[in-house]
Amino acid sequence: MTLRDLTRRRTELTVARGQEIQRLEKELEDTGMKLTSVITNVVGTTGRAIIDALVAGERDPQVLAGLAVGRARKKTLDLVAALDGTFTDHHGWMCRHYLDRIDHLDRLVGQLDQRIADLTAGHDDDIDNLDSLPGVGRRAAEVILAETGGDMTRFATAGHLASWIGVCPGMNESAGVTMSGRTRSGNANLKRILGVAALAALRDRNSYYGVYYRRIAARRGGKKALVAVMHKLAIAIWHVLHDKTTFTDLGADYFTKRDPERAMKRMIREANSLGLTVRFDPLPQAS
């Protein structure tokens, strides 16, 4: 309960921080500047240096662009063009207000991070194992431990955990007619974590999850495919915590190796659709 309260509060503050950043970006857009079109993080090192200089009274785009660091220095010319706008004293006051609010939230989140780290000190192995899952970092691992308690004996099988989270597609069929297959409400905090992790996992086209997502999406659409990946991740979480082990990706060729005949039939169909034929011959054995 204690850990869950802390992780949920941290999530609330993190969301609030994101909202303040959006307000800051909107204030900058009101000046006519297009800073967000050049740098993705306006409160990063470069963005913060530029905004602090604007608040302090600097208006020369060349000088402001010269504050860029790291990879942003390669975008100096783009920054000069993006910083061509009308930044008034009122804009400066509002930007300082938003920056102070963001800094305050950062301090609060930092306090929660430390408190959570102290409470999870005895679960370092579980956190490291969860961190091995695609798209799951330390903060997400802490949320998983807080919401589930880290004890998988509460869930008889991995399917029970997935159902409790709410990432099992529903079955509603009557007289041979399939109705809605939407998922149950479940645990909103873990659903959010799994959604973010699934999006990160499927970006790797050479991973098991990337291939699995495309297979499902081709038949049932992207939304249902994403829930299917979330379901797979929930199952992986159960095994990682239950077996006290790290995650091992099955690989992009998992489905091909599992059913090579089906894979060959699919390739033949694709070749035939292009007006071609294909023949499979075994590779010569290495001497």
C-alpha distance (Angstrom), angle and dihedral (degrees) to the residues before:
residue distance angle dihedral
M1 . . .
T2 3.83 . .
L3 3.80 94.3 .
R4 3.78 91.8 44.4
D5 3.81 91.6 53.1
L6 3.79 90.4 52.2
T7 3.81 96.6 47.1
R8 3.79 92.2 46.2
R9 3.80 91.0 49.7
R10 3.80 89.8 49.4
T11 3.79 89.7 52.2
E12 3.82 90.4 51.7
L13 3.80 91.6 51.3
T14 3.80 92.3 45.3
V15 3.81 90.0 53.2
A16 3.82 89.9 47.7
R17 3.81 89.5 51.1
G18 3.79 90.3 52.6
Q19 3.79 90.2 51.4
E20 3.82 91.3 52.2
I21 3.81 89.8 50.8
Q22 3.81 89.4 52.2
R23 3.81 89.7 52.0
L24 3.80 89.9 49.8
E25 3.80 90.8 51.2
K26 3.80 90.5 49.5
E27 3.82 90.2 51.5
L28 3.80 89.9 52.9
E29 3.81 91.0 48.8
D30 3.80 88.4 53.5
T31 3.82 88.1 63.0
G32 3.80 91.1 57.1
M33 3.80 91.8 -111.9
K34 3.79 118.3 135.6
L35 3.78 98.7 -156.9
T36 3.81 93.5 139.7
S37 3.80 90.3 58.5
V38 3.81 89.7 64.4
I39 3.82 104.8 33.4
T40 3.78 121.9 34.7
N41 3.81 97.3 -152.3
V42 3.80 114.4 50.1
V43 3.81 91.2 -175.2
G44 3.79 93.5 50.7
T45 3.80 122.0 104.7
T46 3.81 95.9 -80.3
G47 3.80 96.6 37.8
R48 3.78 93.0 47.4
A49 3.81 92.8 48.9
I50 3.79 91.3 51.4
I51 3.80 95.3 46.3
D52 3.82 92.3 46.1
A53 3.81 88.9 52.4
L54 3.82 91.2 49.0
V55 3.79 90.7 50.7
A56 3.81 89.3 48.9
G57 3.82 90.3 56.0
E58 3.81 105.7 -94.3
R59 3.81 112.5 140.7
D60 3.82 105.6 163.1
P61 3.85 107.8 112.3
Q62 3.81 90.8 -152.8
V63 3.80 92.4 55.1
L64 3.80 92.3 43.6
A65 3.81 92.9 49.2
G66 3.80 88.5 50.4
L67 3.80 88.8 66.2
A68 3.80 90.9 70.3
V69 3.80 116.7 118.0
G70 3.78 135.1 -167.6
R71 3.79 117.7 -0.9
A72 3.81 90.6 -9.9
R73 3.82 88.7 73.0
K74 3.80 87.8 73.0
K75 3.81 87.5 62.2
T76 3.81 96.9 54.7
L77 3.80 94.7 122.1
D78 3.80 91.4 48.2
L79 3.80 90.0 48.7
V80 3.80 91.7 52.4
A81 3.80 89.8 55.1
A82 3.79 93.3 43.0
L83 3.82 92.4 51.8
D84 3.78 93.7 57.2
G85 3.81 102.1 112.7
T86 3.79 146.2 98.5
F87 3.78 110.4 -80.8
T88 3.82 109.6 -179.1
D89 3.80 131.7 -170.0
H90 3.80 88.2 -102.3
H91 3.80 90.5 55.9
G92 3.79 88.0 49.8
W93 3.81 92.3 52.4
M94 3.80 92.5 48.5
C95 3.80 93.2 46.8
R96 3.81 90.8 50.8
H97 3.81 88.8 50.1
Y98 3.81 91.8 52.9
L99 3.81 92.8 44.5
D100 3.80 91.4 51.4
R101 3.78 89.9 49.8
I102 3.82 91.5 49.4
D103 3.81 91.4 48.7
H104 3.79 90.5 50.1
L105 3.80 91.5 51.6
D106 3.81 90.3 47.2
R107 3.81 89.6 56.0
L108 3.80 92.1 49.3
V109 3.81 92.0 48.3
G110 3.80 89.1 49.0
Q111 3.81 90.3 54.1
L112 3.79 90.4 50.8
D113 3.81 91.2 47.1
Q114 3.81 89.8 56.0
R115 3.80 93.5 46.0
I116 3.81 91.9 48.3
A117 3.81 91.2 47.1
D118 3.81 89.7 53.6
L119 3.81 92.1 51.0
T120 3.81 94.2 46.6
A121 3.81 95.2 46.1
G122 3.80 90.1 110.8
H123 3.79 93.2 52.2
D124 3.80 99.9 58.1
D125 3.81 92.4 124.0
D126 3.80 92.8 52.1
I127 3.81 91.3 47.6
D128 3.81 91.9 48.8
N129 3.81 90.4 48.8
L130 3.81 92.2 49.2
D131 3.80 89.5 46.1
S132 3.81 87.7 62.0
L133 3.83 89.7 66.4
P134 3.83 114.2 97.7
G135 3.79 111.9 -97.7
V136 3.81 93.7 8.2
G137 3.80 115.4 114.3
R138 3.78 130.1 175.6
R139 3.81 95.1 -80.9
A140 3.79 92.0 50.0
A141 3.81 89.7 47.3
E142 3.80 89.8 53.4
V143 3.81 90.4 51.8
I144 3.81 91.0 50.1
L145 3.80 90.9 51.7
A146 3.81 91.8 45.9
E147 3.80 95.1 49.6
T148 3.81 98.2 41.3
G149 3.79 99.0 31.4
G150 3.80 87.8 -126.6
D151 3.82 90.1 -98.4
M152 3.79 110.4 117.3
T153 3.81 93.0 -175.2
R154 3.82 84.5 85.9
F155 3.81 87.3 69.2
A156 3.79 116.8 56.7
T157 3.79 92.8 -154.4
A158 3.77 139.6 5.1
G159 3.80 87.5 -102.4
H160 3.79 90.3 60.3
L161 3.81 90.3 55.9
A162 3.82 91.8 48.2
S163 3.81 90.1 49.8
W164 3.81 92.0 48.4
I165 3.80 90.7 51.3
G166 3.80 89.9 48.0
V167 3.80 102.1 -118.7
C168 3.80 98.1 119.0
P169 3.82 112.3 104.7
G170 3.78 109.9 -121.4
M171 3.79 123.2 -117.5
N172 3.80 114.9 -138.5
E173 3.77 111.6 163.0
S174 3.80 129.8 152.7
A175 3.82 128.4 175.9
G176 3.78 90.1 -10.9
V177 3.81 92.8 -53.9
T178 3.82 116.3 120.1
M179 3.77 114.0 -142.2
S180 3.80 128.8 -173.8
G181 3.80 115.5 -24.6
R182 3.79 97.0 -168.6
T183 3.78 119.9 146.7
R184 3.81 124.5 -108.5
S185 3.80 121.7 -103.9
G186 3.79 96.6 -103.2
N187 3.81 123.4 154.4
A188 3.80 108.4 -18.7
N189 3.81 94.3 -163.6
L190 3.79 93.9 55.0
K191 3.80 91.6 41.7
R192 3.79 88.8 57.3
I193 3.80 91.5 49.2
L194 3.82 92.1 48.3
G195 3.81 91.7 47.0
V196 3.80 92.1 55.0
A197 3.80 91.8 43.6
A198 3.82 92.2 48.9
L199 3.81 92.0 52.1
A200 3.80 89.7 51.3
A201 3.80 92.9 46.1
L202 3.78 97.2 51.3
R203 3.82 92.3 52.1
D204 3.80 87.6 74.4
R205 3.78 101.1 80.5
N206 3.79 90.7 -170.4
S207 3.79 94.9 58.1
Y208 3.80 130.2 92.2
Y209 3.80 91.4 -114.1
G210 3.80 93.1 50.2
V211 3.81 91.6 53.6
Y212 3.81 92.3 42.0
Y213 3.81 91.4 52.1
R214 3.81 92.9 51.7
R215 3.81 92.2 47.9
I216 3.81 91.8 53.5
A217 3.81 95.2 39.1
A218 3.80 91.3 55.2
R219 3.80 90.2 59.6
R220 3.79 105.8 28.3
G221 3.79 108.5 17.9
G222 3.78 135.6 -101.9
K223 3.83 99.3 -74.8
K224 3.78 95.0 54.3
A225 3.78 90.4 42.6
L226 3.81 90.2 54.4
V227 3.81 91.1 52.1
A228 3.81 88.2 49.1
V229 3.80 90.3 55.3
M230 3.82 90.0 47.2
H231 3.82 87.7 52.9
K232 3.80 90.7 51.8
L233 3.80 90.7 49.6
A234 3.81 91.0 50.9
I235 3.80 88.9 54.1
A236 3.81 90.0 49.0
I237 3.82 90.4 51.2
W238 3.80 90.6 53.8
H239 3.80 92.3 51.6
V240 3.81 93.4 44.6
L241 3.81 92.1 52.6
H242 3.80 96.7 35.5
D243 3.81 96.4 46.8
K244 3.83 95.5 33.8
T245 3.78 91.7 -129.3
T246 3.79 140.5 125.8
F247 3.79 123.7 -103.5
T248 3.81 120.2 -94.8
D249 3.79 118.9 -164.5
L250 3.80 112.7 -131.0
G251 3.79 90.3 -141.6
A252 3.79 135.4 -120.5
D253 3.81 91.5 -85.0
Y254 3.81 94.2 55.4
F255 3.80 95.8 105.6
T256 3.80 92.6 43.8
K257 3.79 92.4 52.5
R258 3.80 92.4 43.4
D259 3.80 93.4 55.4
P260 3.83 110.4 11.2
E261 3.81 93.0 167.1
R262 3.79 91.5 58.5
A263 3.80 90.3 47.2
M264 3.81 90.9 53.0
K265 3.80 92.1 48.8
R266 3.80 89.7 52.2
M267 3.81 91.8 51.5
I268 3.81 90.6 48.1
R269 3.82 90.9 52.4
E270 3.78 91.3 49.4
A271 3.80 91.6 48.8
N272 3.82 91.6 47.5
S273 3.80 90.7 51.0
L274 3.82 86.6 59.8
G275 3.79 91.6 49.1
L276 3.79 93.0 -104.9
T277 3.77 136.8 118.8
V278 3.75 126.9 -141.8
R279 3.78 134.0 -159.7
F280 3.78 127.5 -161.8
D281 3.78 119.2 -143.7
P282 3.83 124.4 175.9
L283 3.77 116.5 -108.3
P284 3.81 114.4 -107.3
Q285 3.78 112.7 -97.9
A286 3.78 114.3 -103.0
S287 3.78 111.8 -111.3
